[in-house]
Amino acid sequence: MPKRSLRTLLTAAFATAAVTPVLMLTGAQVAAAGVGSNIVGIAEANLGHGACDTNSAGGSGYYGSCGESWCADFARWVWAQNGVNISGLTAGAGSFAKYGSGMHSTPPRR
């Protein structure tokens, strides 16, 4: 795997893992800890996979990841695999900032 792809994937995995403390705010700690652990586990299961590779769920890539910068696609895909409502999230990293603004508890499930 090219160094750049590995670096991108690791960056996305670390960004996804960084969400765990946010998920644990305001009384949802027991449920959020499980959600955070599952999210990290799904991200780790895809370490070493490229943008167009078969993902851990058996599909190809992570949404529109093939042929574009894909860190936000990866994070969005990982959240969706755990049942997190990803409406409003796009392939743009800025959509995550908008999604998380004012968040005080576990993201809503689908």
trRosetta pair geometry for C-beta under 8 A, 3 or more apart (Angstrom, degrees):
i j d omega theta_ij theta_ji phi_ij phi_ji
1 5 5.2 -112 176 81 98 122
1 6 5.1 112 114 -56 120 99
1 48 6.2 -164 -19 -157 154 62
1 50 6.1 -171 -130 -65 106 101
2 5 4.7 89 63 6 87 103
2 6 7.1 -161 92 -4 44 88
3 6 5.8 -61 -149 41 32 110
3 7 6.0 34 155 -21 68 109
4 7 5.7 -54 -145 37 30 112
4 8 6.3 32 154 -21 64 105
5 8 5.7 -53 -148 35 31 112
5 9 6.3 28 155 -16 65 107
5 50 5.1 -17 -174 -119 144 91
5 51 6.9 -115 -136 -16 108 89
6 9 5.8 -55 -146 39 30 109
6 10 6.2 28 156 -17 65 108
6 48 7.3 7 -114 -105 93 47
7 10 5.9 -56 -144 39 28 109
7 11 6.2 33 155 -22 63 107
8 11 5.7 -54 -149 34 29 113
8 12 6.5 26 154 -16 64 106
8 51 8.0 -9 100 -58 141 103
8 69 7.6 -144 -141 -154 136 74
8 70 6.9 76 151 59 134 82
8 71 5.6 -125 -175 -68 88 98
9 12 5.7 -55 -149 37 32 110
9 13 6.3 33 152 -21 66 106
9 46 7.2 -136 -160 123 119 92
9 47 6.4 135 139 -131 125 52
9 48 7.4 -162 111 -24 161 17
9 49 7.0 151 -124 63 147 62
9 50 7.6 -98 -55 -105 132 37
9 74 6.9 -174 -125 -129 65 168
10 13 5.5 -51 -144 36 33 113
10 14 6.3 31 156 -16 66 105
10 47 7.3 52 -85 -131 71 97
11 14 5.9 -57 -148 39 28 107
11 15 6.2 29 153 -19 64 107
11 71 5.9 -39 96 -122 107 135
12 15 5.6 -53 -145 37 32 112
12 16 6.2 34 154 -20 65 104
12 43 7.3 -159 119 -145 84 113
12 70 7.7 -35 -65 111 152 72
12 71 4.1 -160 -78 -148 104 79
12 72 7.9 -133 -119 -47 109 24
12 74 4.2 37 169 83 157 135
12 75 5.4 -138 -164 -50 94 87
13 16 5.7 -53 -149 36 30 112
13 17 6.3 30 152 -18 64 106
13 43 4.3 140 -130 162 80 119
13 44 6.8 96 -151 -74 128 52
13 46 7.8 -171 -85 74 109 91
13 47 6.3 17 -72 -84 157 92
13 74 8.0 -58 -56 139 60 133
14 17 5.5 -52 -145 38 34 112
14 18 6.4 42 152 -29 64 102
15 18 5.6 -49 -151 26 32 117
15 19 7.5 45 148 -31 58 94
15 71 7.0 70 27 172 148 114
15 75 5.9 -56 100 -88 114 135
16 19 5.9 -43 -169 10 39 117
16 39 5.8 -150 167 155 105 107
16 40 6.9 162 118 -94 101 53
16 43 4.6 170 80 -78 148 148
16 74 7.7 -95 -47 122 128 93
16 75 5.0 -167 -77 -123 95 86
16 78 5.3 -3 -130 85 149 155
16 79 7.6 -150 -135 -52 104 82
17 20 6.1 -20 -177 -11 51 114
17 39 7.7 171 -91 110 45 101
17 40 5.0 64 -106 -108 87 101
17 43 6.7 -126 -50 65 84 156
18 21 7.3 -39 179 22 52 99
18 22 7.9 46 133 -6 66 107
19 22 5.3 -61 -164 41 56 116
19 23 6.0 57 142 -26 83 105
19 36 7.0 -166 99 -120 79 89
19 39 6.7 -63 74 122 122 158
19 79 8.0 -45 106 -87 172 109
20 23 5.6 -58 -149 35 32 113
20 24 6.5 25 157 -20 65 110
20 32 7.8 127 -165 154 60 94
20 33 7.9 51 -167 -124 100 48
20 36 3.4 87 -128 -155 89 130
20 37 7.8 76 -122 -50 123 45
20 39 7.1 -168 -76 64 84 123
20 40 6.7 1 -64 -46 127 116
21 24 5.6 -64 -150 36 35 111
21 25 7.6 59 152 -47 62 86
22 25 6.3 -31 -169 -12 39 115
22 100 6.7 -32 -166 -146 155 120
22 103 6.3 42 178 102 113 128
23 28 7.3 -94 166 102 63 118
23 32 4.0 169 141 -163 87 107
23 33 8.0 166 109 -61 109 29
23 35 5.5 -136 180 87 145 119
23 36 4.9 177 66 -64 140 101
23 39 7.8 161 -33 8 160 145
23 106 5.4 44 -160 -112 78 70
23 107 7.0 -53 -108 -1 90 84
24 28 7.1 -149 -142 85 31 79
24 29 5.2 47 -163 -120 84 69
24 32 4.4 176 -90 109 51 136
24 33 6.2 56 -102 -66 109 70
24 36 6.6 -23 -48 -29 99 145
25 28 7.1 21 75 41 47 98
25 32 7.6 138 24 -96 46 174
25 103 7.6 121 49 128 141 81
25 104 5.6 -116 120 -175 130 48
25 105 5.9 -121 87 -93 87 38
26 104 4.9 44 -12 154 153 88
26 105 4.6 -82 75 -82 117 85
27 105 6.9 -27 59 -116 83 114
28 31 5.2 -61 -177 58 83 106
28 32 4.6 88 119 -33 94 111
28 105 4.8 100 -7 -165 135 95
28 106 4.2 -127 144 -19 156 107
29 32 5.7 -57 -128 42 22 109
29 33 6.1 30 166 -29 62 103
30 33 6.1 -51 -151 25 25 111
30 34 7.2 20 152 -11 57 104
31 34 5.9 -61 -162 36 36 110
31 35 6.4 33 147 -18 70 107
31 106 6.0 -50 104 -54 112 160
32 35 5.3 -53 -145 39 38 113
32 36 5.9 39 156 -20 70 105
32 105 7.7 -134 -68 -177 130 64
32 106 4.7 -147 -87 -82 95 105
33 36 5.8 -52 -144 38 29 111
33 37 6.3 30 155 -19 63 107
34 37 5.8 -54 -146 36 29 110
34 38 6.3 27 156 -17 64 107
35 38 5.9 -59 -150 38 29 109
35 39 6.3 30 153 -21 65 107
35 82 6.1 113 -154 156 75 133
35 84 7.2 98 -166 -70 122 104
35 106 6.1 112 22 -142 160 118
36 39 5.7 -54 -146 34 30 112
36 40 6.4 28 156 -16 65 105
37 40 5.9 -56 -149 38 30 109
37 41 6.2 32 152 -21 65 109
38 41 5.5 -54 -146 37 32 115
38 42 6.3 31 157 -19 66 103
38 82 4.7 133 115 -121 120 122
39 42 6.0 -54 -149 35 29 108
39 43 6.4 29 153 -17 63 107
39 78 5.8 84 -158 146 78 107
39 79 6.4 10 -122 -96 116 56
39 82 5.2 -67 -76 -17 74 160
39 84 7.7 27 -87 -23 119 135
40 43 5.7 -56 -149 38 32 112
40 44 6.2 31 154 -19 67 108
41 44 5.7 -55 -145 38 29 110
41 45 6.3 35 154 -26 63 105
42 45 5.6 -50 -149 29 32 116
42 46 7.0 16 156 -8 61 108
42 56 6.7 -168 -155 66 68 142
42 78 4.9 153 104 -149 119 86
42 81 5.0 154 -148 91 155 139
42 82 6.3 -134 -9 -49 147 102
43 46 6.2 -74 -161 42 31 102
43 47 7.5 56 143 -50 64 82
43 74 7.8 82 -125 155 87 104
43 78 5.0 22 -71 -129 82 150
44 47 5.6 -18 -158 -17 45 114
45 56 4.0 50 129 -98 118 161
46 49 4.6 -67 -170 29 76 129
46 55 5.7 -13 -112 -149 120 81
46 56 5.2 -106 -68 -18 82 109
46 62 7.9 69 -170 -68 159 124
46 74 7.4 -172 111 -154 147 108
46 78 7.5 -124 21 -86 140 104
49 53 4.2 -145 -165 78 85 135
49 54 7.3 -106 -139 73 123 46
49 55 6.1 109 155 -108 163 55
49 56 7.5 -128 -30 -38 154 77
50 53 4.5 107 48 -20 74 109
51 61 5.8 16 159 -129 57 100
51 62 7.1 -89 -147 27 59 95
51 65 4.2 -151 -161 146 87 102
51 66 5.4 151 133 -93 98 45
51 67 7.5 -172 127 -4 137 35
51 68 7.8 -179 -168 54 147 53
51 70 4.5 147 -120 4 111 159
51 73 8.0 65 -142 75 94 135
52 60 6.6 -6 -172 178 60 94
52 61 5.2 -21 -117 -74 37 106
52 65 7.1 -161 -65 102 50 94
52 66 4.0 75 -92 -114 91 105
52 67 7.6 64 -69 -29 114 70
53 60 7.7 -161 114 -148 19 60
53 61 7.1 115 46 -76 41 53
54 58 6.5 -18 -175 -150 107 32
54 59 7.1 161 -151 85 65 25
54 60 6.2 -45 -98 -97 55 56
55 58 7.1 -40 73 24 70 19
55 59 5.3 -6 40 63 108 78
55 60 7.3 154 -3 -128 89 5
55 61 6.7 -41 -37 82 109 8
55 62 6.1 110 -81 -70 141 78
55 77 7.2 -96 -135 152 164 142
57 81 6.2 -142 -59 -118 133 120
60 66 7.3 -4 145 -44 100 136
61 64 7.7 -33 134 165 137 6
61 65 4.3 -172 -177 58 107 106
61 66 4.6 -86 -88 -39 153 96
61 70 7.6 -105 -166 -141 101 149
61 73 7.7 -15 160 138 98 136
62 65 4.2 55 56 -26 80 141
62 70 6.1 114 63 177 112 118
62 73 4.7 129 110 132 99 97
62 74 4.6 58 112 -94 170 55
62 76 7.6 130 160 65 105 82
62 77 3.8 -117 -158 -7 96 158
62 78 7.9 -9 -141 -33 130 72
63 73 4.5 -141 59 -156 110 103
63 76 6.3 -7 -9 87 147 120
63 77 5.5 -148 -16 -69 95 105
63 91 7.0 -156 108 -81 129 95
64 67 7.9 -69 167 59 77 91
64 68 6.2 12 131 31 97 134
64 70 7.8 -157 96 -113 61 92
64 73 5.8 -131 57 -109 66 140
64 91 5.7 -57 64 -75 119 137
65 68 6.7 -128 -154 58 29 85
65 70 3.5 62 -144 -136 90 134
65 73 4.2 -169 -73 100 87 147
65 74 6.4 73 -100 -56 138 76
65 77 7.7 -44 -36 -24 127 143
66 70 7.7 50 -41 -81 26 140
68 73 7.5 101 82 -20 109 139
68 91 6.5 16 115 177 143 146
69 72 7.7 51 117 15 91 93
69 91 7.7 125 80 164 76 104
70 73 4.5 -56 -158 45 75 119
70 74 5.6 82 140 -30 89 96
70 91 7.5 -54 -120 -150 49 103
71 74 5.7 -52 -150 33 31 113
71 75 6.5 27 155 -15 65 105
71 93 6.8 9 88 -80 108 111
72 75 5.7 -52 -145 39 35 109
72 76 6.1 36 155 -19 66 108
72 89 7.4 -165 173 177 101 98
72 90 7.1 18 136 100 136 52
72 91 5.3 123 84 -171 116 37
72 92 6.0 -46 71 87 175 11
72 93 4.7 -141 -70 -76 121 59
72 95 7.0 95 -170 45 138 104
72 96 6.5 -143 -132 -28 102 117
73 76 5.8 -58 -146 40 28 111
73 77 6.1 30 155 -21 65 109
73 91 5.1 1 -61 -119 92 85
74 77 5.7 -57 -146 36 28 112
74 78 6.3 29 156 -20 64 106
75 78 5.8 -52 -147 34 30 112
75 79 6.5 31 154 -17 63 104
75 96 6.9 2 106 -88 144 141
76 79 5.9 -55 -151 36 30 111
76 80 6.3 29 152 -19 64 108
76 86 5.2 100 -161 -157 88 140
76 89 4.7 172 -113 129 116 133
76 90 7.8 -118 -74 97 157 4
76 91 7.7 -90 9 -88 146 45
77 80 5.7 -56 -147 37 30 111
77 81 6.5 37 153 -26 64 103
78 81 5.7 -51 -152 28 31 115
78 82 7.1 14 154 -6 61 107
79 82 6.1 -74 -162 43 34 102
79 84 4.0 -66 175 59 94 133
79 86 5.5 129 96 -80 120 110
79 89 7.6 85 59 15 145 171
79 107 7.3 -6 -164 71 126 156
80 83 7.6 67 -171 -61 35 13
80 84 6.5 -90 -77 58 32 78
80 86 5.0 -49 -71 -11 94 140
80 110 8.0 51 -141 -41 73 133
83 109 4.9 0 146 -144 102 102
83 110 5.9 -121 -166 20 67 97
84 107 4.8 43 -156 91 107 128
84 108 7.8 103 -162 79 61 40
84 109 6.6 -78 -111 -107 31 54
84 110 7.5 69 110 -28 15 85
85 107 6.1 -151 46 152 82 98
85 108 4.4 -8 17 90 138 86
85 109 6.0 121 -33 167 90 9
85 110 5.0 150 -89 -72 73 57
86 89 4.5 -66 -177 35 85 126
88 95 6.4 175 144 -174 69 106
88 98 7.0 -125 161 105 115 110
88 99 5.4 148 106 -94 117 96
89 95 4.9 132 -139 126 46 124
89 96 6.4 42 -126 -78 101 66
89 99 5.6 3 -75 -61 86 151
90 95 4.4 140 29 -37 82 158
92 95 5.0 103 77 -14 88 99
93 96 5.8 -43 -172 21 53 114
93 97 7.5 52 138 -16 70 97
94 97 5.5 -47 -158 30 49 113
94 98 6.6 45 148 -15 73 102
95 98 5.6 -53 -149 40 39 111
95 99 6.0 45 150 -25 68 108
96 99 5.4 -51 -141 37 32 116
96 100 6.1 19 162 -9 65 112
97 100 6.2 -65 -143 45 25 101
97 101 6.5 41 155 -45 62 98
98 101 5.9 -39 -149 5 30 116
99 103 7.6 22 134 -52 63 128
99 107 7.9 13 160 -119 110 124
100 103 4.8 -66 -158 3 56 131
103 107 7.0 -24 -143 -82 133 74
